[in-house]
Amino acid sequence: GSHDTMTYCLDKRSAVSGNESKLVKFLSKCMPCIVHPIIMKWSTTQVLTVTEQLEAGVRYLDFRIAHKANDPSTNLYFVHMVYTTVTVQDTLWEVLRWLETHPQEVVILACRNFDGLTKRLHNHLVACIKEIFQCKLCPRNVMPTLRTMWQLGHQVIVSYEEDVELEKHCELWPAIPYWWGNKTSTRALIRYLERMKQRGRPGKFFVAGINLTENLGYILLHPFGSLKKMTLRSLPCLKIWIKQQCPGPKKECINIIAGDFIGNNDFVKDVIELNTKL
C-alpha cells in the first residue's frame, strides 16, 4: 500500500486545507513565501504517479478526498495540508484504464478524510465511483478471494469512511483500520506496531502504516529536512521489520503494509515476498 497516495501532485499554489489549524492558515496567508515551501516539503509522501505505483506493485491506494472551500463546482480533489492539481474523478478513470490492461489485478481504494464534503457531494462521489467501475466493483457480500473475483469479473474494493453512504450502497466496504503510529522515531514506530500486533489482528482488512510523522518540534529541529529525508533514513530498519512479518489469520499476522515513497529500497518486493511464508 501507499500512504497518502496522491501527494505527488500537490498544488504549489493551493490554499491550505480547511481542515488545518487556524495558526497554519494564518501563517500561510501572512508569510506564503516561507510557509508554503515548508508545507510542500513535509506534505509530499509519494513521487510516483498513481499508474507508476500500480506498475510498481501497490494494490492499496490511500485516497484523502476533499472539496475546496468556497468552490461552487462539484470538483473533488485529494488533500494533505494542501490540495492536489488533479481531480478525484480523473484519477478514478486513470485507475480504470490500468485495470483494463491488467484484468487479473485487484486494487483496494480507501476513500477517507472527506474534508468539506456535504451529503450532495458524497452522493456525487459515490455515483462517480459506480459509473466508472461498474461491474468491476466487488460488493461487500462477496468473499473476496482472487479466484472468486476473477470468476465474477470484480477488480475493485472500495472502502468508504462514511457510515451513511455505506448503508445505502452494497458496493462500498467499511472503513479499513489504519495503524498510524504518529511517531518521528523509527524505533518508536516499530514499538507501536509491535504493541498493536500483541492486541491481535482485526478479522478483516487492516493496514500497518510504516510511515513516520513529523511534528512542529521536529520540523524546527530540522530546518533543512523534509519528509523524504526522514523516510529514507528510516527504511533500513523498517526493511528488517517487514522481512520479519508473517501474513495470515493468526493473532500477530500482518495484512496490508503501507508506506511513504514506495519506490525506494525494495519496499514493494519485500512486502510481496511475505506471501511465500503462507
Accessible surface in RSA format (square Angstrom, percent):
REM  Atomic radii and reference values for relative SASA: ProtOr
REM  Chains: A
REM  Algorithm: Lee & Richards
REM  Probe-radius: 1.40
REM  Slices: 20
REM RES _ NUM      All-atoms   Total-Side   Main-Chain    Non-polar    All polar
REM                ABS   REL    ABS   REL    ABS   REL    ABS   REL    ABS   REL
RES GLY A   1    14.78  18.2   0.00   N/A  14.78  18.2   0.00   0.0  14.78  33.1
RES SER A   2     0.00   0.0   0.00   0.0   0.00   0.0   0.00   0.0   0.00   0.0
RES HIS A   3    15.66   8.6  15.66  10.9   0.00   0.0   9.95  10.3   5.71   6.6
RES ASP A   4     3.17   2.2   2.04   2.0   1.13   2.7   1.13   2.7   2.04   2.0
RES THR A   5     0.00   0.0   0.00   0.0   0.00   0.0   0.00   0.0   0.00   0.0
RES MET A   6     4.84   2.5   3.26   2.2   1.57   3.7   3.40   2.9   1.44   1.9
RES THR A   7     5.24   3.7   4.02   4.1   1.22   2.9   4.02   5.4   1.22   1.8
RES TYR A   8    52.82  24.7  22.03  12.5  30.79  80.1  19.34  14.5  33.48  41.3
RES CYS A   9    16.90  12.8  10.21  11.4   6.69  15.7  16.90  42.8   0.00   0.0
RES LEU A  10    13.45   7.5   0.80   0.6  12.65  31.8   0.80   0.6  12.65  34.1
RES ASP A  11    22.56  15.8  22.21  22.1   0.35   0.8   0.39   0.9  22.17  22.1
RES LYS A  12   157.52  76.8 147.73  90.6   9.80  23.3  90.23  81.2  67.29  71.7
RES ARG A  13   216.05  90.7 182.56  93.1  33.49  79.7  82.43 112.7 133.62  81.0
RES SER A  14     8.79   7.4   0.30   0.4   8.49  19.5   7.08  15.1   1.70   2.4
RES ALA A  15    75.64  69.5  58.86  90.8  16.78  38.2  68.74  96.8   6.89  18.3
RES VAL A  16    17.45  11.5   3.14   2.8  14.32  34.5   3.14   2.7  14.32  38.8
RES SER A  17     1.39   1.2   1.39   1.8   0.00   0.0   0.40   0.8   0.99   1.4
RES GLY A  18    39.70  49.0   0.00   N/A  39.70  49.0  20.86  57.3  18.84  42.2
RES ASN A  19   102.88  70.9  74.51  72.0  28.37  68.3   8.12  19.5  94.77  91.6
RES GLU A  20    46.45  26.7  37.89  28.7   8.56  20.4   1.66   3.2  44.79  36.6
RES SER A  21    61.63  52.1  45.37  60.6  16.25  37.4  52.92 112.7   8.71  12.2
RES LYS A  22   180.28  88.0 172.48 105.8   7.81  18.6 116.17 104.6  64.11  68.3
RES LEU A  23   107.76  60.0 100.54  71.9   7.22  18.1 104.48  73.4   3.28   8.8
RES VAL A  24    35.98  23.7  35.27  31.9   0.71   1.7  35.98  31.3   0.00   0.0
RES LYS A  25    66.17  32.3  64.68  39.7   1.48   3.5  34.77  31.3  31.40  33.4
RES PHE A  26   122.95  61.5 118.84  73.6   4.11  10.7 122.61  74.3   0.34   1.0
RES LEU A  27    56.66  31.6  56.66  40.5   0.00   0.0  56.66  39.8   0.00   0.0
RES SER A  28    12.26  10.4   9.46  12.6   2.79   6.4   1.62   3.5  10.63  14.9
RES LYS A  29   174.13  85.0 147.30  90.4  26.83  63.9  95.52  86.0  78.61  83.7
RES CYS A  30    70.43  53.3  37.45  41.8  32.98  77.5  21.47  54.4  48.96  52.8
RES MET A  31    79.56  41.2  73.73  48.8   5.82  13.9  51.08  43.4  28.48  37.7
RES PRO A  32    64.45  47.0  63.37  57.8   1.07   3.9  63.37  52.3   1.07   6.7
RES CYS A  33   114.41  86.5  92.69 103.4  21.72  51.0  39.55 100.2  74.85  80.7
RES ILE A  34   106.72  60.7 100.52  74.9   6.21  15.0 104.91  75.5   1.81   4.9
RES VAL A  35    18.73  12.3  18.64  16.9   0.09   0.2  18.73  16.3   0.00   0.0
RES HIS A  36    25.69  14.0  25.69  17.9   0.00   0.0  23.47  24.2   2.22   2.6
RES PRO A  37    69.71  50.8  62.78  57.2   6.93  25.2  68.67  56.7   1.04   6.5
RES ILE A  38    67.72  38.5  67.72  50.4   0.00   0.0  67.72  48.8   0.00   0.0
RES ILE A  39     8.23   4.7   6.18   4.6   2.05   4.9   8.23   5.9   0.00   0.0
RES MET A  40    32.80  17.0  31.08  20.6   1.71   4.1  31.48  26.8   1.32   1.7
RES LYS A  41    75.16  36.7  65.44  40.2   9.72  23.1  56.90  51.2  18.26  19.4
RES TRP A  42     6.70   2.7   5.84   2.8   0.86   2.0   3.90   2.1   2.80   4.5
RES SER A  43     0.04   0.0   0.00   0.0   0.04   0.1   0.04   0.1   0.00   0.0
RES THR A  44    32.69  23.2  32.24  32.7   0.45   1.1  25.20  33.9   7.48  11.3
RES THR A  45     0.00   0.0   0.00   0.0   0.00   0.0   0.00   0.0   0.00   0.0
RES GLN A  46     0.77   0.4   0.71   0.5   0.06   0.1   0.00   0.0   0.77   0.6
RES VAL A  47    76.57  50.4  54.05  48.9  22.51  54.3  56.36  49.0  20.21  54.8
RES LEU A  48    47.44  26.4  47.44  33.9   0.00   0.0  47.44  33.3   0.00   0.0
RES THR A  49    49.65  35.3  49.65  50.3   0.00   0.0  46.01  61.8   3.64   5.5
RES VAL A  50     0.00   0.0   0.00   0.0   0.00   0.0   0.00   0.0   0.00   0.0
RES THR A  51    45.16  32.1  45.16  45.8   0.00   0.0  39.95  53.7   5.21   7.9
RES GLU A  52    82.09  47.1  78.62  59.5   3.47   8.3  29.54  57.1  52.55  42.9
RES GLN A  53     0.00   0.0   0.00   0.0   0.00   0.0   0.00   0.0   0.00   0.0
RES LEU A  54     0.26   0.1   0.05   0.0   0.21   0.5   0.05   0.0   0.21   0.6
RES GLU A  55   107.96  62.0  78.94  59.7  29.03  69.1  33.74  65.3  74.22  60.6
RES ALA A  56    44.39  40.8  17.17  26.5  27.21  61.9  29.46  41.5  14.92  39.5
RES GLY A  57    16.53  20.4   0.00   N/A  16.53  20.4   8.85  24.3   7.68  17.2
RES VAL A  58     1.83   1.2   0.22   0.2   1.61   3.9   1.83   1.6   0.00   0.0
RES ARG A  59    67.33  28.3  65.03  33.2   2.30   5.5  43.45  59.4  23.88  14.5
RES TYR A  60     4.58   2.1   3.87   2.2   0.71   1.9   3.17   2.4   1.41   1.7
RES LEU A  61     0.00   0.0   0.00   0.0   0.00   0.0   0.00   0.0   0.00   0.0
RES ASP A  62     0.88   0.6   0.00   0.0   0.88   2.1   0.00   0.0   0.88   0.9
RES PHE A  63     0.20   0.1   0.20   0.1   0.00   0.0   0.20   0.1   0.00   0.0
RES ARG A  64    44.24  18.6  42.46  21.6   1.78   4.2   4.74   6.5  39.51  23.9
RES ILE A  65     0.82   0.5   0.82   0.6   0.00   0.0   0.82   0.6   0.00   0.0
RES ALA A  66     0.00   0.0   0.00   0.0   0.00   0.0   0.00   0.0   0.00   0.0
RES HIS A  67    23.77  13.0  19.97  13.9   3.80   9.7  12.15  12.5  11.62  13.5
RES LYS A  68    55.44  27.0  55.36  34.0   0.08   0.2  25.86  23.3  29.58  31.5
RES ALA A  69    76.22  70.1  48.41  74.7  27.80  63.2  59.04  83.1  17.18  45.5
RES ASN A  70   155.14 107.0 110.31 106.6  44.83 107.9  41.99 101.1 113.15 109.4
RES ASP A  71    34.64  24.3  23.21  23.1  11.43  27.0  12.00  28.2  22.64  22.6
RES PRO A  72   130.42  95.0  96.02  87.5  34.40 125.0 109.52  90.4  20.90 129.9
RES SER A  73    41.90  35.4  30.90  41.2  11.00  25.3  40.81  86.9   1.09   1.5
RES THR A  74    45.85  32.6  43.52  44.1   2.33   5.6  22.22  29.8  23.63  35.7
RES ASN A  75    69.57  48.0  64.89  62.7   4.68  11.3   4.72  11.4  64.84  62.7
RES LEU A  76     9.52   5.3   5.83   4.2   3.70   9.3   5.83   4.1   3.70   9.9
RES TYR A  77    28.00  13.1  28.00  15.9   0.00   0.0   4.00   3.0  23.99  29.6
RES PHE A  78     3.06   1.5   3.06   1.9   0.00   0.0   3.06   1.9   0.00   0.0
RES VAL A  79    11.44   7.5   5.84   5.3   5.60  13.5   6.59   5.7   4.85  13.1
RES HIS A  80    46.29  25.3  43.42  30.2   2.87   7.3  23.62  24.3  22.66  26.4
RES MET A  81    39.99  20.7  37.11  24.6   2.89   6.9  23.15  19.7  16.85  22.3
RES VAL A  82     0.00   0.0   0.00   0.0   0.00   0.0   0.00   0.0   0.00   0.0
RES TYR A  83     9.16   4.3   9.16   5.2   0.00   0.0   6.10   4.6   3.05   3.8
RES THR A  84     1.20   0.9   0.71   0.7   0.49   1.2   0.71   1.0   0.49   0.7
RES THR A  85    77.61  55.2  50.73  51.4  26.89  64.1  46.38  62.3  31.24  47.2
RES VAL A  86    50.05  32.9  46.26  41.9   3.78   9.1  50.05  43.5   0.00   0.0
RES THR A  87    26.72  19.0  26.61  27.0   0.11   0.3  24.10  32.4   2.63   4.0
RES VAL A  88     2.65   1.7   2.65   2.4   0.00   0.0   2.65   2.3   0.00   0.0
RES GLN A  89    70.10  39.2  67.32  49.2   2.78   6.6  16.47  35.1  53.63  40.7
RES ASP A  90    88.23  61.8  83.92  83.5   4.31  10.2  21.39  50.3  66.85  66.7
RES THR A  91     2.00   1.4   1.17   1.2   0.83   2.0   0.80   1.1   1.20   1.8
RES LEU A  92     1.46   0.8   1.46   1.0   0.00   0.0   1.46   1.0   0.00   0.0
RES TRP A  93    90.04  36.1  90.04  43.6   0.00   0.0  80.33  42.8   9.71  15.8
RES GLU A  94    43.26  24.8  42.25  32.0   1.01   2.4  10.53  20.4  32.73  26.7
RES VAL A  95     0.00   0.0   0.00   0.0   0.00   0.0   0.00   0.0   0.00   0.0
RES LEU A  96    15.16   8.4  15.16  10.8   0.00   0.0  15.16  10.6   0.00   0.0
RES ARG A  97   139.61  58.6 134.73  68.7   4.88  11.6  65.66  89.7  73.95  44.8
RES TRP A  98    13.46   5.4   8.15   3.9   5.31  12.5  12.92   6.9   0.54   0.9
RES LEU A  99     0.00   0.0   0.00   0.0   0.00   0.0   0.00   0.0   0.00   0.0
RES GLU A 100   102.52  58.9  77.33  58.5  25.20  60.0  25.75  49.8  76.77  62.7
RES THR A 101    99.88  71.0  72.58  73.6  27.30  65.1  74.81 100.5  25.07  37.9
RES HIS A 102    55.56  30.4  50.66  35.2   4.90  12.5  38.43  39.6  17.13  19.9
RES PRO A 103    94.80  69.1  82.69  75.4  12.12  44.0  82.80  68.4  12.01  74.6
RES GLN A 104   108.84  60.9 102.67  75.0   6.17  14.7  31.62  67.3  77.22  58.6
RES GLU A 105    59.58  34.2  59.07  44.7   0.51   1.2   4.08   7.9  55.50  45.3
RES VAL A 106    23.89  15.7  15.74  14.2   8.16  19.7  15.74  13.7   8.16  22.1
RES VAL A 107     0.04   0.0   0.00   0.0   0.04   0.1   0.04   0.0   0.00   0.0
RES ILE A 108    18.18  10.3  18.18  13.5   0.00   0.0  18.18  13.1   0.00   0.0
RES LEU A 109     0.67   0.4   0.67   0.5   0.00   0.0   0.67   0.5   0.00   0.0
RES ALA A 110     1.01   0.9   1.01   1.6   0.00   0.0   1.01   1.4   0.00   0.0
RES CYS A 111     2.10   1.6   1.65   1.8   0.45   1.1   0.00   0.0   2.10   2.3
RES ARG A 112    39.31  16.5  39.31  20.0   0.00   0.0   5.59   7.6  33.72  20.4
RES ASN A 113    61.48  42.4  23.96  23.2  37.52  90.3  13.41  32.3  48.06  46.5
RES PHE A 114    22.12  11.1  11.53   7.1  10.59  27.5  11.53   7.0  10.59  30.3
RES ASP A 115    21.33  14.9  15.23  15.2   6.10  14.4   6.53  15.4  14.81  14.8
RES GLY A 116    47.05  58.0   0.00   N/A  47.05  58.0  32.51  89.2  14.54  32.6
RES LEU A 117    22.16  12.3   0.00   0.0  22.16  55.7   0.21   0.1  21.95  59.1
RES THR A 118    76.80  54.6  70.03  71.0   6.77  16.1  74.91 100.6   1.89   2.9
RES LYS A 119   144.74  70.6 133.36  81.8  11.38  27.1  79.89  71.9  64.85  69.1
RES ARG A 120   146.23  61.4 140.44  71.6   5.80  13.8  74.27 101.5  71.97  43.6
RES LEU A 121     3.98   2.2   3.98   2.8   0.00   0.0   3.98   2.8   0.00   0.0
RES HIS A 122    14.37   7.9  14.37  10.0   0.00   0.0   9.07   9.3   5.30   6.2
RES ASN A 123    62.12  42.8  55.89  54.0   6.23  15.0  25.94  62.4  36.18  35.0
RES HIS A 124    58.62  32.0  52.07  36.2   6.55  16.8  33.77  34.8  24.86  28.9
RES LEU A 125     2.57   1.4   2.32   1.7   0.25   0.6   2.57   1.8   0.00   0.0
RES VAL A 126     1.17   0.8   1.17   1.1   0.00   0.0   1.17   1.0   0.00   0.0
RES ALA A 127    56.54  52.0  47.47  73.3   9.07  20.6  53.30  75.1   3.23   8.6
RES CYS A 128     9.10   6.9   8.67   9.7   0.43   1.0   1.42   3.6   7.68   8.3
RES ILE A 129     0.87   0.5   0.87   0.6   0.00   0.0   0.87   0.6   0.00   0.0
RES LYS A 130    69.48  33.9  64.80  39.8   4.69  11.2  36.69  33.0  32.79  34.9
RES GLU A 131   100.43  57.7  90.39  68.4  10.05  23.9  42.24  81.7  58.19  47.5
RES ILE A 132     6.10   3.5   0.00   0.0   6.10  14.7   0.00   0.0   6.10  16.6
RES PHE A 133     2.41   1.2   0.00   0.0   2.41   6.3   0.00   0.0   2.41   6.9
RES GLN A 134   124.06  69.4 107.67  78.7  16.39  39.0  36.05  76.7  88.01  66.8
RES CYS A 135    98.63  74.6  86.84  96.9  11.79  27.7  46.12 116.9  52.51  56.6
RES LYS A 136    40.96  20.0  40.96  25.1   0.00   0.0  16.14  14.5  24.82  26.4
RES LEU A 137     6.02   3.4   2.15   1.5   3.87   9.7   2.15   1.5   3.87  10.4
RES CYS A 138     0.10   0.1   0.00   0.0   0.10   0.2   0.00   0.0   0.10   0.1
RES PRO A 139    29.88  21.8  29.88  27.2   0.00   0.0  29.88  24.7   0.00   0.0
RES ARG A 140    83.48  35.0  64.76  33.0  18.72  44.6  20.84  28.5  62.64  38.0
RES ASN A 141   132.33  91.3  93.29  90.2  39.03  94.0  43.87 105.6  88.46  85.5
RES VAL A 142    24.43  16.1  18.73  17.0   5.70  13.7  23.28  20.2   1.15   3.1
RES MET A 143   147.08  76.2 137.44  91.0   9.64  23.0 115.65  98.3  31.43  41.6
RES PRO A 144    39.37  28.7  18.44  16.8  20.93  76.1  19.37  16.0  20.00 124.3
RES THR A 145    67.07  47.7  59.61  60.4   7.46  17.8  64.73  87.0   2.33   3.5
RES LEU A 146    96.72  53.9  91.95  65.8   4.77  12.0  91.95  64.6   4.77  12.8
RES ARG A 147   175.02  73.5 172.46  87.9   2.56   6.1  50.41  68.9 124.61  75.5
RES THR A 148    40.74  29.0  40.66  41.2   0.07   0.2  18.42  24.7  22.32  33.7
RES MET A 149     1.93   1.0   1.88   1.2   0.05   0.1   0.00   0.0   1.93   2.6
RES TRP A 150   110.47  44.3  86.47  41.9  24.00  56.3  90.93  48.5  19.54  31.7
RES GLN A 151   138.91  77.7 100.15  73.2  38.77  92.3  42.36  90.2  96.56  73.2
RES LEU A 152    96.11  53.5  72.44  51.8  23.68  59.5  77.88  54.7  18.23  49.1
RES GLY A 153    38.80  47.9   0.00   N/A  38.80  47.9  33.69  92.4   5.11  11.5
RES HIS A 154    22.15  12.1  21.22  14.8   0.92   2.4  16.38  16.9   5.77   6.7
RES GLN A 155     5.80   3.2   5.80   4.2   0.00   0.0   3.52   7.5   2.29   1.7
RES VAL A 156     0.12   0.1   0.00   0.0   0.12   0.3   0.00   0.0   0.12   0.3
RES ILE A 157     3.40   1.9   3.40   2.5   0.00   0.0   3.40   2.4   0.00   0.0
RES VAL A 158     0.26   0.2   0.07   0.1   0.19   0.5   0.07   0.1   0.19   0.5
RES SER A 159     2.21   1.9   2.21   2.9   0.00   0.0   0.00   0.0   2.21   3.1
RES TYR A 160     0.75   0.4   0.00   0.0   0.75   2.0   0.00   0.0   0.75   0.9
RES GLU A 161    75.85  43.5  57.41  43.4  18.44  43.9  24.66  47.7  51.19  41.8
RES GLU A 162    50.34  28.9  46.23  35.0   4.12   9.8   6.37  12.3  43.97  35.9
RES ASP A 163   102.67  71.9  98.69  98.2   3.98   9.4  28.23  66.4  74.44  74.2
RES VAL A 164    83.95  55.2  82.57  74.7   1.38   3.3  83.38  72.4   0.57   1.5
RES GLU A 165     2.57   1.5   2.57   1.9   0.00   0.0   0.10   0.2   2.47   2.0
RES LEU A 166    23.80  13.3  23.80  17.0   0.00   0.0  23.80  16.7   0.00   0.0
RES GLU A 167   143.91  82.6 112.96  85.5  30.96  73.7  43.66  84.5 100.25  81.8
RES LYS A 168   104.35  50.9  69.45  42.6  34.90  83.1  64.86  58.4  39.49  42.1
RES HIS A 169    32.81  17.9  30.95  21.5   1.86   4.7  28.51  29.4   4.29   5.0
RES CYS A 170    71.41  54.0  65.64  73.2   5.78  13.6  28.99  73.5  42.42  45.7
RES GLU A 171    39.31  22.6  39.10  29.6   0.21   0.5   9.16  17.7  30.15  24.6
RES LEU A 172     0.34   0.2   0.34   0.2   0.00   0.0   0.34   0.2   0.00   0.0
RES TRP A 173    25.33  10.2  25.33  12.3   0.00   0.0  25.33  13.5   0.00   0.0
RES PRO A 174    54.92  40.0  52.69  48.0   2.23   8.1  52.69  43.5   2.23  13.9
RES ALA A 175    45.41  41.8  26.96  41.6  18.45  42.0  28.05  39.5  17.36  46.0
RES ILE A 176    12.13   6.9   5.00   3.7   7.13  17.2   5.54   4.0   6.59  17.9
RES PRO A 177    63.56  46.3  51.44  46.9  12.12  44.1  63.36  52.3   0.21   1.3
RES TYR A 178    30.43  14.2   6.19   3.5  24.24  63.1   6.19   4.7  24.24  29.9
RES TRP A 179    13.01   5.2  12.48   6.0   0.53   1.2   7.42   4.0   5.59   9.1
RES TRP A 180   122.67  49.2 109.94  53.2  12.73  29.9 105.30  56.1  17.37  28.2
RES GLY A 181     7.06   8.7   0.00   N/A   7.06   8.7   0.00   0.0   7.06  15.8
RES ASN A 182    84.40  58.2  68.54  66.2  15.86  38.2   8.77  21.1  75.63  73.1
RES LYS A 183    62.28  30.4  59.78  36.7   2.51   6.0  14.19  12.8  48.09  51.2
RES THR A 184    43.69  31.1  32.18  32.6  11.50  27.4   4.33   5.8  39.36  59.5
RES SER A 185    49.02  41.4  42.79  57.1   6.23  14.4  37.32  79.5  11.70  16.4
RES THR A 186    23.56  16.8  19.21  19.5   4.35  10.4   8.34  11.2  15.22  23.0
RES ARG A 187   185.29  77.8 182.43  93.0   2.86   6.8  55.21  75.5 130.08  78.8
RES ALA A 188    19.69  18.1  18.28  28.2   1.40   3.2  18.83  26.5   0.86   2.3
RES LEU A 189     0.00   0.0   0.00   0.0   0.00   0.0   0.00   0.0   0.00   0.0
RES ILE A 190    37.87  21.6  37.87  28.2   0.00   0.0  37.87  27.3   0.00   0.0
RES ARG A 191   136.38  57.3 132.77  67.7   3.60   8.6  62.66  85.6  73.72  44.7
RES TYR A 192    33.71  15.7  33.71  19.2   0.00   0.0  24.12  18.1   9.58  11.8
RES LEU A 193     0.09   0.0   0.09   0.1   0.00   0.0   0.09   0.1   0.00   0.0
RES GLU A 194    56.84  32.6  56.71  42.9   0.13   0.3  34.76  67.2  22.08  18.0
RES ARG A 195   117.57  49.4 115.50  58.9   2.07   4.9  63.41  86.7  54.16  32.8
RES MET A 196    31.88  16.5  31.25  20.7   0.63   1.5  27.48  23.4   4.40   5.8
RES LYS A 197    17.80   8.7  17.38  10.7   0.43   1.0   0.71   0.6  17.09  18.2
RES GLN A 198    95.46  53.4  89.07  65.1   6.39  15.2  38.43  81.8  57.03  43.3
RES ARG A 199   181.45  76.2 143.48  73.1  37.97  90.4  59.25  81.0 122.20  74.1
RES GLY A 200    21.50  26.5   0.00   N/A  21.50  26.5   8.63  23.7  12.88  28.8
RES ARG A 201    49.21  20.7  29.34  15.0  19.87  47.3   6.71   9.2  42.51  25.8
RES PRO A 202    40.47  29.5  28.43  25.9  12.04  43.8  40.42  33.4   0.05   0.3
RES GLY A 203    80.78  99.6   0.00   N/A  80.78  99.6  40.15 110.2  40.63  91.0
RES LYS A 204   155.79  76.0 146.41  89.8   9.38  22.3 107.35  96.6  48.44  51.6
RES PHE A 205    48.34  24.2  44.22  27.4   4.12  10.7  44.68  27.1   3.66  10.5
RES PHE A 206     0.00   0.0   0.00   0.0   0.00   0.0   0.00   0.0   0.00   0.0
RES VAL A 207     0.00   0.0   0.00   0.0   0.00   0.0   0.00   0.0   0.00   0.0
RES ALA A 208     0.00   0.0   0.00   0.0   0.00   0.0   0.00   0.0   0.00   0.0
RES GLY A 209     0.37   0.5   0.00   N/A   0.37   0.5   0.00   0.0   0.37   0.8
RES ILE A 210     7.53   4.3   3.28   2.4   4.25  10.3   3.28   2.4   4.25  11.5
RES ASN A 211     1.84   1.3   0.47   0.5   1.37   3.3   1.06   2.5   0.79   0.8
RES LEU A 212     8.60   4.8   4.19   3.0   4.40  11.1   4.19   2.9   4.40  11.8
RES THR A 213    24.62  17.5  22.50  22.8   2.12   5.1  21.71  29.2   2.92   4.4
RES GLU A 214    36.56  21.0  28.31  21.4   8.26  19.7   0.73   1.4  35.83  29.3
RES ASN A 215    84.20  58.1  76.31  73.7   7.89  19.0  39.79  95.8  44.41  42.9
RES LEU A 216   118.68  66.1 110.19  78.8   8.49  21.3 111.31  78.2   7.37  19.8
RES GLY A 217    39.10  48.2   0.00   N/A  39.10  48.2  33.34  91.5   5.76  12.9
RES TYR A 218    33.42  15.6  29.52  16.8   3.89  10.1  24.22  18.2   9.19  11.3
RES ILE A 219    32.92  18.7  32.20  24.0   0.71   1.7  32.20  23.2   0.71   1.9
RES LEU A 220   125.95  70.1 104.76  74.9  21.19  53.3 107.50  75.5  18.45  49.6
RES LEU A 221   143.90  80.1 119.82  85.7  24.07  60.5 122.44  86.0  21.45  57.7
RES HIS A 222    63.06  34.5  58.17  40.4   4.89  12.5  38.88  40.1  24.18  28.1
RES PRO A 223    86.60  63.1  64.81  59.1  21.78  79.2  70.84  58.5  15.75  97.9
RES PHE A 224   171.26  85.7 162.30 100.5   8.97  23.3 164.56  99.8   6.70  19.2
RES GLY A 225    10.86  13.4   0.00   N/A  10.86  13.4   9.18  25.2   1.68   3.8
RES SER A 226    15.38  13.0  14.69  19.6   0.69   1.6  11.12  23.7   4.26   6.0
RES LEU A 227     4.33   2.4   4.33   3.1   0.00   0.0   4.33   3.0   0.00   0.0
RES LYS A 228    79.26  38.7  78.89  48.4   0.38   0.9  39.37  35.4  39.90  42.5
RES LYS A 229   106.01  51.7 102.87  63.1   3.14   7.5  69.74  62.8  36.26  38.6
RES MET A 230     4.34   2.2   2.07   1.4   2.27   5.4   2.35   2.0   1.98   2.6
RES THR A 231     6.63   4.7   6.45   6.5   0.18   0.4   6.51   8.7   0.11   0.2
RES LEU A 232    69.55  38.7  58.81  42.1  10.74  27.0  59.11  41.5  10.44  28.1
RES ARG A 233   148.05  62.2 121.66  62.0  26.39  62.8  79.03 108.0  69.02  41.8
RES SER A 234     3.42   2.9   1.48   2.0   1.94   4.5   2.58   5.5   0.85   1.2
RES LEU A 235    13.71   7.6  13.42   9.6   0.29   0.7  13.42   9.4   0.29   0.8
RES PRO A 236    77.91  56.8  73.32  66.8   4.59  16.7  76.24  62.9   1.66  10.3
RES CYS A 237    65.22  49.3  61.73  68.8   3.49   8.2   5.89  14.9  59.33  64.0
RES LEU A 238     1.02   0.6   1.02   0.7   0.00   0.0   1.02   0.7   0.00   0.0
RES LYS A 239    51.49  25.1  49.25  30.2   2.24   5.3  47.29  42.6   4.20   4.5
RES ILE A 240   106.81  60.8 105.32  78.5   1.49   3.6 106.53  76.7   0.28   0.8
RES TRP A 241     7.16   2.9   6.01   2.9   1.15   2.7   6.93   3.7   0.23   0.4
RES ILE A 242     3.76   2.1   3.76   2.8   0.00   0.0   3.76   2.7   0.00   0.0
RES LYS A 243    94.39  46.1  83.46  51.2  10.93  26.0  55.69  50.1  38.70  41.2
RES GLN A 244   121.65  68.0  95.43  69.7  26.22  62.4  40.17  85.5  81.48  61.8
RES GLN A 245     3.42   1.9   2.28   1.7   1.13   2.7   1.13   2.4   2.28   1.7
RES CYS A 246    58.14  44.0  56.16  62.6   1.98   4.7  16.38  41.5  41.76  45.0
RES PRO A 247    25.66  18.7  17.69  16.1   7.97  29.0  17.80  14.7   7.86  48.8
RES GLY A 248    16.23  20.0   0.00   N/A  16.23  20.0  11.73  32.2   4.50  10.1
RES PRO A 249   122.70  89.4  99.24  90.5  23.46  85.3 102.46  84.6  20.24 125.8
RES LYS A 250   159.52  77.8 151.91  93.2   7.61  18.1 102.49  92.2  57.03  60.7
RES LYS A 251   117.34  57.2 103.64  63.6  13.69  32.6  66.28  59.7  51.06  54.4
RES GLU A 252    78.84  45.3  71.87  54.4   6.97  16.6  23.35  45.2  55.50  45.3
RES CYS A 253     9.65   7.3   8.88   9.9   0.77   1.8   0.29   0.7   9.36  10.1
RES ILE A 254     3.18   1.8   2.34   1.7   0.83   2.0   2.34   1.7   0.83   2.3
RES ASN A 255    54.34  37.5  33.16  32.0  21.18  51.0   1.46   3.5  52.88  51.1
RES ILE A 256    21.28  12.1  17.22  12.8   4.06   9.8  21.28  15.3   0.00   0.0
RES ILE A 257     1.53   0.9   0.55   0.4   0.98   2.4   0.55   0.4   0.98   2.7
RES ALA A 258     0.00   0.0   0.00   0.0   0.00   0.0   0.00   0.0   0.00   0.0
RES GLY A 259     1.48   1.8   0.00   N/A   1.48   1.8   1.48   4.1   0.00   0.0
RES ASP A 260     6.62   4.6   0.21   0.2   6.41  15.2   0.00   0.0   6.62   6.6
RES PHE A 261     3.68   1.8   2.26   1.4   1.42   3.7   2.79   1.7   0.89   2.5
RES ILE A 262     4.07   2.3   0.20   0.1   3.87   9.3   0.57   0.4   3.50   9.5
RES GLY A 263    51.10  63.0   0.00   N/A  51.10  63.0  16.85  46.2  34.26  76.7
RES ASN A 264    41.89  28.9  39.02  37.7   2.86   6.9   5.56  13.4  36.33  35.1
RES ASN A 265    63.38  43.7  39.13  37.8  24.25  58.4  18.77  45.2  44.61  43.1
RES ASP A 266    76.36  53.5  62.33  62.0  14.02  33.2   9.58  22.5  66.78  66.6
RES PHE A 267    10.71   5.4   7.83   4.8   2.88   7.5   9.96   6.0   0.75   2.1
RES VAL A 268    17.83  11.7  15.73  14.2   2.10   5.1  17.03  14.8   0.80   2.2
RES LYS A 269   101.07  49.3  94.86  58.2   6.21  14.8  74.18  66.8  26.88  28.6
RES ASP A 270     2.58   1.8   0.72   0.7   1.86   4.4   0.40   0.9   2.18   2.2
RES VAL A 271    30.17  19.9  28.21  25.5   1.96   4.7  28.21  24.5   1.96   5.3
RES ILE A 272    91.53  52.1  89.01  66.3   2.53   6.1  89.72  64.6   1.81   4.9
RES GLU A 273    75.86  43.6  71.38  54.0   4.48  10.7  33.18  64.2  42.68  34.8
RES LEU A 274    11.03   6.1  10.53   7.5   0.50   1.2  11.03   7.7   0.00   0.0
RES ASN A 275    81.24  56.0  72.37  69.9   8.87  21.4  25.22  60.7  56.02  54.1
RES THR A 276   117.79  83.8  83.29  84.4  34.50  82.2  75.86 101.9  41.93  63.4
RES LYS A 277    99.27  48.4  61.79  37.9  37.48  89.2  61.07  55.0  38.20  40.7
RES LEU A 278   138.16  76.9  75.18  53.8  62.98 158.3 105.56  74.1  32.61  87.7
END  Absolute sums over single chains surface
CHAIN  1 A    13807.8      11486.7       2321.1       8039.6       5768.2
END  Absolute sums over all chains
TOTAL         13807.8      11486.7       2321.1       8039.6       5768.2
